[in-house]
Structures are given as C-alpha cells and as structure tokens.
Amino acid sequence: MNPSQQSILNRVSKDKFLLVLDLPIVMRNSTQLNIGDNLDALTFSVFGSLVPDITVPQIGVEFSGQVYNVSSYTRPNHTPLVVNFVIDNAFKNYYILWQWLNLLNTTNGSIYGSNAATVKTSTLPEYQTTFTIFALDEYNQKIAQWTYHNAFIIGLGGINYNDRDSTWIESTTTMQYSKIDFELLPTSTIT
C-alpha cells in the first residue's frame, strides 16, 4: 500500500497540539525564581493560531508594457506568535511565563531598561530560547513539528475567571522569534 494514499476522512484535529518550551538559560540558572528542581522544559496543551503566515514577496518587473513577476528572494520579519494555552491546576505554566517576562524588564537588576542601548548582543541569547509545537495524530503520536528559534516572550494574557463556568481556565502568551523550521516526523506504519 502506498502510504501517501489516504482516506479523504483523515483530518487534523484541533485538540492535538503540544508546545514544548525549553527554558531560557537565565531561568535555568536562577536560584531565586522558585520554578522547580531540574526544570529544563515545560509542556503546554495549546490551541489557536499556532503557525504564522510565511511569505516570500514577489517583485513586479515592467517589461514591454507588461509586468513580469519574480521572487524577491527575501522573507519579511516574522509576526509575533500568539499562543492560547490551558493553565495547569497549580498555575505553574503561567507562573514561569510571568517570571520570564518579568526578567526582561524588572525594576531592579534588569538587563533591559534605561540602558538598553548599551546592552551587548552577546548577553541577549541567555534570555532567548527555542520552542517546538508538535502536531499529534489520533493515537497521540508526534507526526509534525514546528521549531521556533531565538524566541522570547513579549506578552502574557490576562486570566478571565468566572465561577459559573466549569471549563478550563485559559490564557495567551505572545512570542517573538527569528526563525521557524518545519518537518514531518517519521511515523510507524499500521498494518
């Protein structure tokens, strides 16, 4: 059987995405953040817009009264990625994002702030990280991944709570990044 031939009923499900966030070096090395022992990565159940539009614009070249379109061979800056996530029952995932955002601009000891123009670029990577969004199949096996490089948090959404609503509490985080990679992961063949 040719594995590329699928049933037209095979569809990606909206509740099958995980975000795995490698904690930035500055957070892993901090003893003051109280984020847990040996915590190097955090896993979120995510939903919403998980992959931004990716474009390579065209350039119109006028020739003989017509316009001939060619590739610009450039990619514009990526738009920030807004990720919706479910807050865990101990608020740990929200707390870690809060601490990361707080590290980027605190009133005491922040590397960013009034002296932002004098910050050496060699110190910035310790505040950045890589995160990966995995798509899962119907058996919860990872089948595809998007990897975001040089990422850092730029926003954390509010928490809207209503005790009359029995659904999970959700929030959002906004990330900026420099590069995104996509790949299909090897899957086992069911016979």
N, C-alpha and C positions, 0 to 999 in steps of 0.2 A: 504494500500500500504506500502511495506517495504521501508523506506527512504534510505536504503543503496543501493537499486537498482536504478541506474541512467542511463540516456541515454548515449550512447557512444559519443555523441556530447557535453556533458558537459565538458568544459575545463577551466583551469585557464587562465585569460587574463593578458598580461604583463603590462598593464597600470593600474592595480588595487592594488597598494601597497602604504601605507602611513607609514611614520616614525614619531612617536611622541617622542620627546626628552624632558625629564624632565631636566630643567636647573640645573647645579650643585649648591650647597649651596653657594659657594663663589661668584657666579654670581648673584644669587637672592638677596644676602645681600649687594651687592656693590651699592653704590650711584654714583660712578664715571663712570660706563660703558655706561650709556645712552642707555639702551636697551629697555626701555618702562616701563610703570607703571604696576605693578602686573603681570608681565610676568613670569609664572612658567613653562610653557611648550611651545614647538614650534612644528608645524606640517609641514612635508615635503612631497611632492609628489616625490617618489623615484622609481628607476628602476635599472636594472643591477643585479649583484650577491648580493642577499640580505641575503642569508643564507650560511654559510661556510660548507665545508665538516666536518662531525662529525665521528670520528673513535674510535674504541677500538681495538688496535692491538692484533694480535694473537702471541703466543709463540710456536715455534716448539719444541716438546719433543721427543728425539730419543728413540725408543724402539724396540728391536728385529729387527734391520735392517730397520725399517720404521720410519717415522716422524708422530707423533700424534699431531695435532694442538689443543691448548686450548686457552682460553681467557686470556689476561694479566690482566684483570680487572682494567686497567688504561686508562686514557684518556690523550693524549698529550696536550700541551698548544695550545689554540685556535689561529689560524692565524688571523691577523688583518682583519677587515671587511672594504672593500672599498664600499662606498655607492655613487651612482650617484644621483644627485638631480637637480631640476629646480630652478634657482634663482628667487625669487619673484621680483615684479616690483619696490620695494623700496630697494632691496639688504639687507633687514633686516635679512633673514636667514643666508646669507653669513657673514654679519657683526657679528652676535652673535657667529658663529663658529670661526671667526677670533679673537674675543675678548677672547674666551675660550682658544684657542691655545696660544694667547699672554700672558695670565695669567700664563700659565705653565712655561714660561721662558722669563721674561721681564728683561730689563737691570737694572731697579730699583724695588725693592720690591718683587722679585720673590721668591717663596718658593723653587723652583728648581733652580739649578745653581751650582756655585762652592762649595756650602756647602751641596750638595745633600746627601752625606754620613751621615750627622748629622741630617737630617730631621726625625722627629718622625713619625712612621707609623700611629699614631692616627690622624695626621693632613691631611693625604692624602685623606680620604673619602670626604672631602668638595670640592675637585676638581673632584671627580668622580660622576657618575650619573647612572640612569637606562634609557634605551630607548627601545621602543617597535616598531616592524614592524607588521602592520596589513595587512592581505590579505582581499580584498573586493570581494563580489560576483557581479553578473551582475546588482544588484539593489543598489550597493554601501553600502551594509551592511557588517559589520566586521564578518568574518567567521573563521579566524585563527589568532594566534598571536605568535610571537617570542619575548621573553623578554631577553634583554642583561643586565647583572648586573655588577656593578663596572666598568662601561665603562668610558673611557676618550679619548679625541681626540688626535691623533698623527700626523695628516696631513690634509692639506686643499689644494685642487687642484687649479690650475690656472683658469683664465677666458679667454676663447678664443672667441673673438668678431669679427664678420665680418658684416659690414652694408649692404652687398649684400645678406646676408642670413636672411630670415624672420622668422626663427624658434626661439624657446625659448633659452635663454642663460642657459647653464648647467655648473655644476662644480662637484667636488667629495670631499668627506671627508673620512678620514680613522680613524677608531675607534679600540681601543683595549679593551678587556673586560675579565672578569674572568669566567663568567658562562652564559649559554644560556638555556632558558626554552621554550618549545613549547606546545601549547594547541589549540584544536579546540573549538570554541566558540559556544554556543547554538544558533541555528537559528530558525526562525519561519517557520512553515510548511505551504506551499501554498496549498490550497485545491481547 
